[in-house]
């Protein structure tokens, strides 16, 4: 009887640990949607929530050319472009690299995706051919900035 009880307890702990690491393991500073509206600054807006990852580019005035390369040691899944126009593209290079190229002006373009497995997500973000300043990258609901660009988010 004790043996069955111990086996059941360890099985329950393993199940909870599996769901916790896959669903909630990304850091708190990237959780929730950053403030973004028509008057927001030109930049990248990135967040994670129960539906996965979300990346938006915003350029309220002049046209800007946003290019980015995202890499993971997991697998990109459920890649879904958002509000793209002619000439905008989201390209999967295998299952570990995602490349975007958006011409953004007066609006917001983006992509939603999930990562299956893996321990990190690397962002290399550019605007108009140059690495965008870290102060123009907004992470999570608090709009925090990474320490540098490129940057990595670890589980």
Contact map, one row per residue, 1 for C-alpha under 8 A:
11111000000000000000000000000000000000000000000000000000000000000000000000000000000000000000000000000000000000000000000000000000000000000000000000000000000
11111100000000000000000000000000000000000000000000000000000000000000000000000000000000000000000000000000000000000000000000000000000000000000000000000000000
11111110000000000000000000000000000000000000000000000000000000000000000000000000000000000000000000000000000000000000000000000000000000000000000000000000000
11111111000000000000000000000000000000000000000000000000000000000000000000000000000000000000000000000000000000000000000000000000000000000000000000000000000
11111111100000000000000000000000000000000000000000000000000000000000000000000000000000000000000000000000000000000000000000000000000000000000000000000000000
01111111110000000000000000000000000000000000000000000000000000000000000000000000000000000000000000000000000000000000000000000000000000000000000000000000000
00111111111000000000000000000000000000000000000000000000000000000000000000000000000000000000000000000000000000000000000000000000000000000000000000000000000
00011111111100000000000000000000000000000000000000000000000000000000000000000000000000000000000000000000000000000000000000000000000000000000000000000000000
00001111111110000000000000000000000000000000000000000000000000000000000000000000000000000000000000000000000000000000000000000000000000000000000000000000000
00000111111111000000000000000000000000000000000000000000000000000000000000000000000000000000000000000000000000000000000000000000000000000000000000000000000
00000011111111100000000000000000000000000000000000000000000000000000000000000000000000000000000000000000000000000000000000000000000000000000000000000000000
00000001111111110000000000000000000000000000000000000000000000000000000000000000000000000000000000000000000000000000000000000000000000000000000000000000000
00000000111111111000000000000000000000000000000000000000000000000000000000000000000000000000000000000000000000000000000000000000000000000000000000000000000
00000000011111111100000000000000000000000000000000000000000000000000000000000000000000000000000000000000000000000000000000000000000000000000000000000000000
00000000001111111110000000000000000000000000000000000000000000000000000000000000000000000000000000000000000000000000000000000000000000000000000000000000000
00000000000111111111000000000000000000000000000000000000000000000000000000000000000000000000000000000000000000000000000000000000000000000000000000000000000
00000000000011111111100000000000000000000000000000000000000000000000000000000000000000000000000000000000000000000000000000000000000000000000000000000000000
00000000000001111111110000000000000000000000000000000000000000000000000000000000000000000000000000000000000000000000000000000000000000000000000000000000000
00000000000000111111111100000000000000000000000000000000000000000000000000000000000000000000000000000000000000000000000000000000000000000000000000000000000
00000000000000011111111110000000000000000000000000000000000000000000000000000000000000000000000000000000000000000000000000000000000000000000000000000000000
00000000000000001111111110000000000000000000000000000000000000000000000000000000000000000000000000000000000000000000000000000000000000000000000000000000000
00000000000000000111111110000000000000000000000000000000000000000000000000000000000000000000000000000000000000000000100000000000000000000000000000000000000
00000000000000000011111111000000000000000000000001000000000000000000000000000000000000000000000000000000000000000000000000000000000000000000000000000000000
00000000000000000011111111000000000000000000000000000000000000000000000000000000000000000000000000000000000000000000000000000000000000000000000000000000000
00000000000000000001111111100000000000000000000000000000000000000000000000000000000000000000000000000000000000000000000000000000000000000000000000000000001
00000000000000000000001111110110000000000000000100000000000000000000000000000000000000000000000000000000000000000000000000000000000000000000000000000000111
00000000000000000000000011111110000000000000000000000000000000000000000000000000000000000000000000000000000000000000000000000000000000000000000000000000111
00000000000000000000000001111110000000000000000000000000000000000000000000000000000000000000000000000000000000000000000000000000000000000000000000000000000
00000000000000000000000000111110000000000000000000000000000000000000000000000000000000000000000000000000000000000000000000000000000000000011110100000000000
00000000000000000000000001111111000000000000011100000000000000000000000000000000000000000000000000000000000000000000000000000000000000000011100000000000000
00000000000000000000000001111111100000000000001110000000000000000000000000000000000000000000000000000000000000000000000000000000000000000011100000000000000
00000000000000000000000000000111110000000000001110000000000000000000000000000000000000000000000000000000000000000000000000000000000000000001100000000000000
00000000000000000000000000000011111000000000011110000000000000000000000000000000000000000000000000000000000000000000000000000000000000000001100000000000000
00000000000000000000000000000001111100000000111000000000000000000000000000000000000000000000000000000000000000000000000000000000000000000111111000000000000
00000000000000000000000000000000111110010000000000000000000000000000000000000000000000000000000000000000000000000000000000000000000000000000101000000000000
00000000000000000000000000000000011111110000100000000000000000000000000000000000000000000000000000000000000000000000000000000000000000000000000000000000000
00000000000000000000000000000000001111110000000000000000000000000000000000000000000000000000000000000000000000000000000000000000000000000000000000000000000
00000000000000000000000000000000000111110000000000000000000100000000000000000000000000000000000000000000011000000000000000000000000000000000000000000000000
00000000000000000000000000000000000111111000000000000000000100000000000000000000000000000000000000000000000000000000000000000000000000000000000000000000000
00000000000000000000000000000000001111111100000000000000010100000000000000000000000000000000000000000000000000000000000000000000000000000000000000000000000
00000000000000000000000000000000000000111110000000000000011100000000000000000000000000000000000000000000000000000000000000000000000000010000000000000000000
00000000000000000000000000000000000000011111000000000000111100000000000000000000000000000000000000000000000000000000000000000000000000010000000000000000000
00000000000000000000000000000000000000001111100000000000111000000000000000000000000000000000000000000000000000000000000000000000000100011100000000000000000
00000000000000000000000000000000000000000111110000000011110000000000000000000000000000000000000000000000000000000000000000000000000000011100000000000000000
00000000000000000000000000000000010100000011111000000011110000000000000000000000000000000000000000000000000000000000000000000000000000001111001000000000000
00000000000000000000000000000100110000000001111100001111000000000000000000000000000000000000000000000000000000000000000000000000000000001111000000000000000
00000000000000000000000000000111110000000000111110001110000000000000000000000000000000000000000000000000000000000000000000000000000000000011100000000000000
00000000000000000000000001000111100000000000011111111100000000000000000000000000000000000000000000000000000000000000000000000000000000000001000000000000000
00000000000000000000000000000011100000000000001111111000000000000000000000000000000000000000000000000000000000000000000000000000000000000000000000000000000
00000000000000000000001000000000000000000000000111110000000000000000000000000000000000000000000000000000000000000000000000000000000000000000000000000000000
00000000000000000000000000000000000000000000000111111000000000000000000000000000000000000000000000000000000000000100000000000000000000000000000000000000000
00000000000000000000000000000000000000000000000111111100000000000000000000000000000000000000000000000000000000011110000000000000000000000000000000000000000
00000000000000000000000000000000000000000000011110111110000000000000000000000000000000000000000000000000000000011110000000000000000000000000000000000000000
00000000000000000000000000000000000000000000011100011111000000000000000000000000000000000000000000000000000001111000000000000000000000000000000000000000000
00000000000000000000000000000000000000000001111000001111100000000000000000000000000000000000000000000000000001110000000000000000000000000000000000000000000
00000000000000000000000000000000000000000001110000000111110000000000000000000000000000000000000000000000000111100000000000000000000000000000000000000000000
00000000000000000000000000000000000000000111100000000011111000000100000000000000000000000000000000000101000111000000000000000000000000000000000000000000000
00000000000000000000000000000000000000011111100000000001111100000000000000000000000000000000000000000001111110000000000000000000000000000000000000000000000
00000000000000000000000000000000000000001110000000000000111111110000000000000000000000000000000000000001111100000000000000000000000000000000000000000000000
00000000000000000000000000000000000001111100000000000000011111000000000000000000000000000000000000000000111000000000000000000000000000000000000000000000000
00000000000000000000000000000000000000000000000000000000001111100000000000000000000000000000000000000000110000000000000000000000000000000000000000000000000
00000000000000000000000000000000000000000000000000000000001111110000000000000000000000000000000000000000110000000000000000000000000000000000000000000000000
00000000000000000000000000000000000000000000000000000000001011111000000000000000000000000000000000000011110000000000000000000000000000000000000000000000000
00000000000000000000000000000000000000000000000000000000001001111100000000000000000000000000000000000011100000000000000000000011000000000000000000000000000
00000000000000000000000000000000000000000000000000000000000000111110000000000000000000000000000000001111000000000000000000000011100000000000000000000000000
00000000000000000000000000000000000000000000000000000000100000011111000000000000000000000000000000011111000000000000000000001111100000000000000000000000000
00000000000000000000000000000000000000000000000000000000000000001111100000000000000000000000000000111100000000000000000000001110100000000000000000000000000
00000000000000000000000000000000000000000000000000000000000000000111110000000000000000000000000000111000000000000000000000111100000000000000000000000000000
00000000000000000000000000000000000000000000000000000000000000000011111000000000000000000000000011110000000000000000000000111000000000000000000000000000000
00000000000000000000000000000000000000000000000000000000000000000001111100000000000000000000000011100000000000000000000011110000000000000000000000000000000
00000000000000000000000000000000000000000000000000000000000000000000111110000000000000000000000111000000000000000000000011100000000000000000000000000000000
00000000000000000000000000000000000000000000000000000000000000000000011111110000000000000000000110000000000000000010011111000000000000000000000000000000000
00000000000000000000000000000000000000000000000000000000000000000000001111100000000000000000000100000000000000000000111110000000000000000000000000000000000
00000000000000000000000000000000000000000000000000000000000000000000000111110000000000000000000100000000000000000011111100000000000000000000000000000000000
00000000000000000000000000000000000000000000000000000000000000000000000111111000000000000000001100000000000000000011110000000000000000000000000000000000000
00000000000000000000000000000000000000000000000000000000000000000000000101111110000000000000001111000000000000001111000000000000000000000000000000000000000
00000000000000000000000000000000000000000000000000000000000000000000000000111110000000000000001000000000000000001111000000000000000000000000000000000000000
00000000000000000000000000000000000000000000000000000000000000000000000000011111000000000000000000000000000000011100000000000000000000000000000000000000000
00000000000000000000000000000000000000000000000000000000000000000000000000011111100000000000000000000000000000111100000000000000000000000000000000000000000
00000000000000000000000000000000000000000000000000000000000000000000000000000111110000000000000000000000000000111000000000000000000000000000000000000000000
00000000000000000000000000000000000000000000000000000000000000000000000000000011111100000100000000000000000001110000000000000000000000000000000000000000000
00000000000000000000000000000000000000000000000000000000000000000000000000000001111100000000000000000000000011110000000000000000000000000000000000000000000
00000000000000000000000000000000000000000000000000000000000000000000000000000000111110000000000000000000000111000000000000000000000000000000000000000000000
00000000000000000000000000000000000000000000000000000000000000000000000000000000111111011000000000000100000011000000000000000000000000000000000000000000000
00000000000000000000000000000000000000000000000000000000000000000000000000000000001111110000000000000000000000000000000000000000000000000000000000000000000
00000000000000000000000000000000000000000000000000000000000000000000000000000000000111110000000000000000000000000000000000000000000000000000000000000000000
00000000000000000000000000000000000000000000000000000000000000000000000000000000000011111000000000000110000000000000000000000000000000000000000000000000000
00000000000000000000000000000000000000000000000000000000000000000000000000000000000111111100000000011110000000000000000000000000000000000000000000000000000
00000000000000000000000000000000000000000000000000000000000000000000000000000000000100111110000000011100000000000000000000000000000000000000000000000000000
00000000000000000000000000000000000000000000000000000000000000000000000000000000100000011111000001111000000000100000000000000000000000000000000000000000000
00000000000000000000000000000000000000000000000000000000000000000000000000000000000000001111100001110000000000000000000000000000000000000000000000000000000
00000000000000000000000000000000000000000000000000000000000000000000000000000000000000000111111111100000000000000000000000000000000000000000000000000000000
00000000000000000000000000000000000000000000000000000000000000000000000000000000000000000011111111100000000000000000000000000000000000000000000000000000000
00000000000000000000000000000000000000000000000000000000000000000000000000000000000000000001111110000000000000000000000000000000000000000000000000000000000
00000000000000000000000000000000000000000000000000000000000000000000000000111000000000000001111111000000000000000000000000000000000000000000000000000000000
00000000000000000000000000000000000000000000000000000000000000000000001111110000000000000001111111000000000000000000000000000000000000000000000000000000000
00000000000000000000000000000000000000000000000000000000000000000000111100010000000000000001111111100000000000000000000000000000000000000000000000000000000
00000000000000000000000000000000000000000000000000000000000000000000111000010000000000000111101111110000000000000000000000000000000000000000000000000000000
00000000000000000000000000000000000000000000000000000000000000000011110000000000000000000111100011111000000000000000000000000000000000000000000000000000000
00000000000000000000000000000000000000000000000000000000000000000111100000000000000000011110000001111100000000000000000000000000000000000000000000000000000
00000000000000000000000000000000000000000000000000000000000000001111000000000000000000011100000000111110000000000000000000000000000000000000000000000000000
00000000000000000000000000000000000000000000000000000000100000001110000000000000000100111000000000011111000010000000000000000000000000000000000000000000000
00000000000000000000000000000000000000000000000000000000000000111100000000000000000000110000000000001111100000000000000000000000000000000000000000000000000
00000000000000000000000000000000000000000000000000000000111000111100000000000000000000000000000000000111111110000000000000000000000000000000000000000000000
00000000000000000000000000000000000000000000000000000000011111110000000000000000000000000000000000000011111100000000000000000000000000000000000000000000000
00000000000000000000000000000000000001000000000000000000011111100000000000000000000000000000000000000001111100000000000000000000000000000000000000000000000
00000000000000000000000000000000000001000000000000000000011100000000000000000000000000000000000000000001111110000000000000000000000000000000000000000000000
00000000000000000000000000000000000000000000000000000001111000000000000000000000001000000000000000000001111111000000000000000000000000000000000000000000000
00000000000000000000000000000000000000000000000000000001110000000000000000000000011100000000000000000101001111100000000000000000000000000000000000000000000
00000000000000000000000000000000000000000000000000000111100000000000000000000000111100000000000000000000000111110000000000000000000000000000000000000000000
00000000000000000000000000000000000000000000000000000111000000000000000000000011110000000100000000000000000011111000000000000000000000000000000000000000000
00000000000000000000000000000000000000000000000000011110000000000000000000000111110000000000000000000000000001111100000000000000000000000000000000000000000
00000000000000000000000000000000000000000000000000011100000000000000000000011111000000000000000000000000000000111110000000000000000000000000000000000000000
00000000000000000000000000000000000000000000000000111000000000000000000000011110000000000000000000000000000000011111000000000000000000000000000000000000000
00000000000000000000000000000000000000000000000000011000000000000000000101111000000000000000000000000000000000001111110000000000000000000000000000000000000
00000000000000000000000000000000000000000000000000000000000000000000000001111000000000000000000000000000000000000111110000000000000000000000000000000000000
00000000000000000000010000000000000000000000000000000000000000000000000011100000000000000000000000000000000000000011111000000000000000000000000000000000000
00000000000000000000000000000000000000000000000000000000000000000000000111100000000000000000000000000000000000000011111100000000000000000000000000000000000
00000000000000000000000000000000000000000000000000000000000000000000000111000000000000000000000000000000000000000000111110000000000000000000000000000000011
00000000000000000000000000000000000000000000000000000000000000000000000111000000000000000000000000000000000000000000011111000000000000000000000000000001111
00000000000000000000000000000000000000000000000000000000000000000000011110000000000000000000000000000000000000000000001111100000000000000000000000000001110
00000000000000000000000000000000000000000000000000000000000000000000011100000000000000000000000000000000000000000000000111110000000000000000000000000111100
00000000000000000000000000000000000000000000000000000000000000000001111000000000000000000000000000000000000000000000000011111000000000000000000000001111000
00000000000000000000000000000000000000000000000000000000000000000001110000000000000000000000000000000000000000000000000001111100001000000000000000001110000
00000000000000000000000000000000000000000000000000000000000000000111100000000000000000000000000000000000000000000000000000111110001100000000000000001100000
00000000000000000000000000000000000000000000000000000000000000000111000000000000000000000000000000000000000000000000000000011111111100000000000000000000000
00000000000000000000000000000000000000000000000000000000000000011110000000000000000000000000000000000000000000000000000000001111111100000000000000000000000
00000000000000000000000000000000000000000000000000000000000000011100000000000000000000000000000000000000000000000000000000000111110000000000000000000000000
00000000000000000000000000000000000000000000000000000000000000001110000000000000000000000000000000000000000000000000000000000111111000000000000000000000000
00000000000000000000000000000000000000000000000000000000000000000000000000000000000000000000000000000000000000000000000000000111111100000000000000000000000
00000000000000000000000000000000000000000000000000000000000000000000000000000000000000000000000000000000000000000000000000011110111110000000000000001100000
00000000000000000000000000000000000000000010000000000000000000000000000000000000000000000000000000000000000000000000000000001110011111011000000000001000000
00000000000000000000000000000000000000000000000000000000000000000000000000000000000000000000000000000000000000000000000000000000001111111000000000011000000
00000000000000000000000000000000000000000000000000000000000000000000000000000000000000000000000000000000000000000000000000000000000111111000000011111000000
00000000000000000000000000000000000000000000000000000000000000000000000000000000000000000000000000000000000000000000000000000000000011111100000011000000000
00000000000000000000000000000000000000001111000000000000000000000000000000000000000000000000000000000000000000000000000000000000000111111100000010000000000
00000000000000000000000000000000000000000011110000000000000000000000000000000000000000000000000000000000000000000000000000000000000111111110001111000000000
00000000000000000000000000000000010000000011110000000000000000000000000000000000000000000000000000000000000000000000000000000000000000111111011110000000000
00000000000000000000000000001110010000000000111000000000000000000000000000000000000000000000000000000000000000000000000000000000000000001111111111000000000
00000000000000000000000000001111110000000000111100000000000000000000000000000000000000000000000000000000000000000000000000000000000000000111111100000000000
00000000000000000000000000001111111000000000001000000000000000000000000000000000000000000000000000000000000000000000000000000000000000000011111000000000000
00000000000000000000000000001000010000000000000000000000000000000000000000000000000000000000000000000000000000000000000000000000000000000111111100000000000
00000000000000000000000000000000011000000000100000000000000000000000000000000000000000000000000000000000000000000000000000000000000000001111111110000000000
00000000000000000000000000001000000000000000000000000000000000000000000000000000000000000000000000000000000000000000000000000000000000001111011111000000000
00000000000000000000000000000000000000000000000000000000000000000000000000000000000000000000000000000000000000000000000000000000000001111110001111100000000
00000000000000000000000000000000000000000000000000000000000000000000000000000000000000000000000000000000000000000000000000000000000001101010000111111010000
00000000000000000000000000000000000000000000000000000000000000000000000000000000000000000000000000000000000000000000000000000000000001000000000011111010000
00000000000000000000000000000000000000000000000000000000000000000000000000000000000000000000000000000000000000000000000000000000000011000000000001111110000
00000000000000000000000000000000000000000000000000000000000000000000000000000000000000000000000000000000000000000000000000111000001111000000000001111110000
00000000000000000000000000000000000000000000000000000000000000000000000000000000000000000000000000000000000000000000000001111000001000000000000000011111000
00000000000000000000000000000000000000000000000000000000000000000000000000000000000000000000000000000000000000000000000001110000000000000000000001111111100
00000000000000000000000000000000000000000000000000000000000000000000000000000000000000000000000000000000000000000000000111100000000000000000000000000111110
00000000000000000000000001100000000000000000000000000000000000000000000000000000000000000000000000000000000000000000000111000000000000000000000000000011111
00000000000000000000000001100000000000000000000000000000000000000000000000000000000000000000000000000000000000000000001110000000000000000000000000000001111
00000000000000000000000011100000000000000000000000000000000000000000000000000000000000000000000000000000000000000000001100000000000000000000000000000000111
